[in-house]
Amino acid sequence: MAQFQEVMRQQLESSMHVELEKLLSTAKGAGAEVSKKDFEGFRKLFHRFLQVKGPSVEWPKINRPPEDSIQPYDKIKAKGLPDNIADSLNKLVVVKLNGGLGTSMGCKGPKSLISVRNENTFLDLTVQQIEHLNKTYNADVPLVLMNSFNTDEDTKKILQKYTHHRVKIHTFNQSRYPRINKESLLPVAKDMGMTGENGDVWYPPGHGDIYASFYNSGLLEQLIAEGKEYIFVSNIDNLGATVDLYILNHLVSQPNGKRCEFIMEVTDKTRADVKGGTLIQYDGKLRLLEIAQVPKAHVDEFKSVTKFKIFNTNNLWISLSAIKRLQEQNAMDMEIIVNPKTIDGGLNVIQLETAVGAAIKCFDNALGINVPRSRFLPVKTTSDLLLVMSNLYSLDAGSLTMSEKREFPTTPHVKLGSSFTKVQEYITRFESIPDMLELDHLTVSGDVTFGKHVSLKGTVIIIANHGDRIDIPAGSMLENKIVSGNLRILDH
C-alpha cells in the first residue's frame, strides 16, 4: 500500500510540474520571472501537502508552554524606556498585511481603504501613527505594505496622497498561486491571465507567504542594508496594533547571543476567541497550534478557556536577519492550511496556505508576551465597525484608546443582523452613532434604524420581525430593554 501511495504521489507531482510549466510558458515580460519564483514556492508547498496526511500534531505530545516562555506585558513594561528611543526606532520597520479585500463588508477594493473613523481609512490611521512616532522621536520608521494581486493596484494609486507625510512607504506583493481542482489535484488555470474565466483561479496563499515574498522582492536585503533589524507585523484591520516602545526596547536591549528573534503578542481568551490559535510547547519548542491542526476528537478541548488560556493576536516582532538566514537555508517550516472553496460554476477547489505565526518554531529564543486586550481590536464586520466609530474610543494621532469614561475594561458584545452586513447599508441605518459608554450587550435584527443622539445602556435587544420596521426615535435612551414589533416614525 505504501509503495502504491508513493507511486501515486510521484505521478501527481510530475503531472503538476507539467501543468505549471505549461502555465509559465504563457507568462509575458517581467511577470514571467516573478511567476517562476512564485511557482517554486508553490511546488514546495504542494510537495509537502502530498507528504502530510492527517492532523499535523500528536495530541499526547502537546504541553503547556514553560512559565518563562510567555512573559506578562507588565514585566516587559517595568523595564522602562531608555533615553535614546530614536536609536531603537531606527532599527524598526512596520509591516502591515494588506492583501485582503473588503468583500465581507460589502465593499469593493482593498479593505484598508474602508473609512473607519472620522473619514479616516485603516491606511490613513496607520500612516498617522507612524508619522507621529517619527516626528515625536525624530526617527525614521518606514511602513511596508504586503499587498496581494487583489489589492496592489488600488493601494498604489492611493499612496500618492501620502507623499508629503513624514513616513517612507514601500510595498511588495505576496505570491500568486493557482487554485487546485479538488478531484484531479491539478491547477484550474489555463494560462497566466487574470481576467475573464481566469478571474478566480488564482489566490494569495495566506500571510505565511510573507517570508518568501519579502525575501524574493529584494526589499528585505535593502532594509537590512539600511540598518533595520526588526519588523513589527500585524493585520491592517487590527486597530490595536500600534508600535509598542516597551516591547521594542525589550528586543533591542537583549544581549547579542541571546537575542530574541521572534515575539508573538498573545492575549487572554474570551468566549469570542475560542477558535484563535494558541501557543503550546511541542518537541521542546514554542509552537502555534491552530484549530485546523487539532484532531476532531480534541476540538472541544482546544476551545476550552481553561486549558488554553491565550490566543495569538497576529501582532509579531521578527528579526530581519533571522528571516534572511531561514530563507537561505530553506528552513522555514509552517504547517499547511488546506482551504476548500467553491468557485463560479460550482467547481470545488482547494488552496494551500500558511500562517505567519506558524514559523515561530523555526526562530531562536522565541517568546510570547501576554499583552492587554486593547492591542487586539480587529474590524472584521460592521458590528466591530460600530464599536470603533462610537464614543467608546477616542482618536489621537491615528491611535484609538478606550475612553476613560467607560467603567469596564471590556468592550460591549455587539451583534448586528444581516440588514447591517454591508457598510453602505449600515451607514444609512444610523443618523449618528449611539452613545455606548454604558452598554454591555446589543443585538439588532431586521429592518431597524437609529435616529440622532440615541443612548444605549446595559443589555439592549431590538428585533423587527419580517415585514416590520423599527425606527428608534432621536434622543431615545434605552437601558436594559427589549424592543420588538413595529415602530415607524414618519416626517410630516
Secondary structure, 3 states (H helix, E strand, C coil): CHHHHHHHHHHHHHHHHHHHHHHHCCCCCCHHHHHHHHHHHHHHHHHHHHHCCCCCCCHHHCECCCHHHEEEHHHHHCCCCCCCHHHHHCCEEEEEEECCECHHHCCCCEHHHCEEECCEEHHHHHHHHHHHHHHHHCCCCCEEEEECCCCHHHHHHHHHHHCCCCCCEEEEECCCEECEECCCCCECCCCCCCCHHHCCCEECCCHHHHHHHHHHHCHHHHHHHCCCCEEEEEECCECCCCCCHHHHHHHHCCCHHHCCCEEEEEEECCHHHCCCCEEEEECCEEEEECHHHCCHHHHHHHHCCCCCCEEEEEEEEEEHHHHHHHHHCCCCCCCCEEEEEEECCCEEEEEEECCHHHHHHHCCCCEEEECCHHHCCECCCHHHHHHHHCCCEEEECCEEEECCCCCCCCCCEEEECHHHCCHHHHHHCECCCCEEEEEEEEEEECEEEECCCCEEEEEEEEECCCCCEEEECCCCEEEEEEEECCECCCCC
